[in-house]
Amino acid sequence: MAVGASGRDIVVPLRLYKTVTVFSTLIAIVSILGGFVLLDRGTQRATASPEDVNLLLVAVGLALIVGGSAVYAFSTRFRTAGMGKSKDDTAEDSDNG
């Protein structure tokens, strides 16, 4: 494992990249959907009065949404050696025009 030129990307073998991409996307999707389901139940489909809101379900639902988003965001830092340059890398020549 090596840190990429931008300092943020992690260069890994292709097999590990595929595994990280598949499982992190799966975890993110399940977490975010589960979070919205719990949020929906906690607020009784957004029809509950403030006294009837189940704060525990709402808090767990929001935590799942944030957690799923974080998993996806951190998984995008992985790269393979054969992938193109990072967007932040300005070493590319501009042949535009």
Buried (B, 14 or more C-beta within 10 A) or exposed (E): EEEBEEEEBBBBEEEEBEEBEEEBEEBBEEBBEBBBEBBBBBBEEEEBEEEEBBEEBBEBBBEBBEBBBEBBEEBEEBBEEEEEBBEEEEEEEEEEE
